[in-house]
Amino acid sequence: MTRPLNRVYTELPISVFEVMSQLAREHDAINLGQGFPDDPGPEDLRRKAAEAVVDGNNQYPPMMGLLELRSAVAAHYQRWHGLALDPASEIMITSGATEAIAGALFGLIEPGDEVVAFAPAYDAYLPLIRRAGGIPRIVRLEPPHWRLTEDALRSAFNARTKVVCFNNPQNPAAVVYPREDLELLARFCKEFDVIAVCDEVWEHVLFDGREHTPLMTLPGMRERTVKVGSAGKIFSLTGWKVGFVCAAAPILRVLGKAHQFLTFTTPPNLQAAVAYGLGKDDAFFHDLRRDLQRSRDRLAKGLASIGFPVIPSQGTYFLNVDIKPLGLNETDEAFCKRLVAEHRVAAIPVSSLYEDDPVTSVIRFCFAKRDATIDEALERLSHAVR
Ligand SMILES: Cc1ncc(COP(=O)(O)O)c(C=O)c1O
């Protein structure tokens, strides 16, 4: 076979998560790179899913998702954010947020459209934008605050901008954007008639009493936002890959056609269990936050006490360390490779989540782990920086 294969994928390097996980296996390391919890997830949800497989209908569910789950998503966002969404025409269920984002980009972008994206970011966005024929215009974010600025947005948005792909709370930065930044972004979306694909998978993983503001709730954004969520993150069941897309009916109608030929549907038992989970009382979601916040604090305090300069984490399963003040004279990537080989703890070099002009001093640790795992990692790292 001599014909070139698709360039977007042939030119894509192996994902940093795969590289670091492979190194973690080779060195028998604790893997704080990839973001999944040690915890098996809420038992009642897992039992609901099991019961639905045994007793329920296992044939193709409706393409847009079980009405029971779409209604549960609508009720959940009404309760938490006062959002009024019509389950029949404004909510669709997908196989994870990644499929939702792929479908949204494929459904919205015409070849040659510009798409504003941010760096560092979840690594699926850029290949999907390009595969959809879009041209990414990247806004570079910097530690420790990773804020949006008028100047940066002004240099990225123009009359050719069709879509902005935004993530809040942000992975890997672990920030929850303040309303001021959301208002700034909304102002640009309205000025340039742009649709925001807003990846809000971390909407419930917030700390220190923070609250999530969906971009869709800002004035003028209801009709131009595609809101993406993920049950995997909400319930610490990352393998389930049940996503939700909320958008005004004229947009969702088109995204449904993209979804139709991506996965068409999502396992019905998982949909039924997620519908049950979304209906749980507020205390359940606050308890999840409290438990993760405890783990965040355990890792943050431990890292600080052994000399790692920790950047506070406001949300997500992650916290970052900026190694610049240590004056080690090595990049984040070299540092991560040394950590995994010499100290047997794997982390993610954040530079790999930029395409150009990366920040090269930040490394990301996942703290969604048992106390014993965190303590063992800290013990192994105790002499890593001094
Ligand atoms: C910002 C962001 N979006 C999407 C995803 C993936 O979500 P899902 O597993 O539902 O596809 C992740 C997973 O880490 C993420 O961090």
The ligand as an ORCA input file, in Angstrom:
! r2SCAN-3c Opt
* xyz 0 1
  C     -11.738     18.243     29.322
  C     -12.157     16.834     29.024
  N     -13.080     16.592     28.085
  C     -13.478     15.355     27.789
  C     -12.953     14.249     28.443
  C     -13.410     12.880     28.073
  O     -14.721     12.612     28.493
  P     -15.408     11.235     28.087
  O     -14.646     10.133     28.758
  O     -16.809     11.362     28.568
  O     -15.297     11.134     26.597
  C     -11.955     14.455     29.399
  C     -11.318     13.312     30.052
  O     -10.343     13.410     30.743
  C     -11.568     15.781     29.712
  O     -10.655     16.033     30.660
*
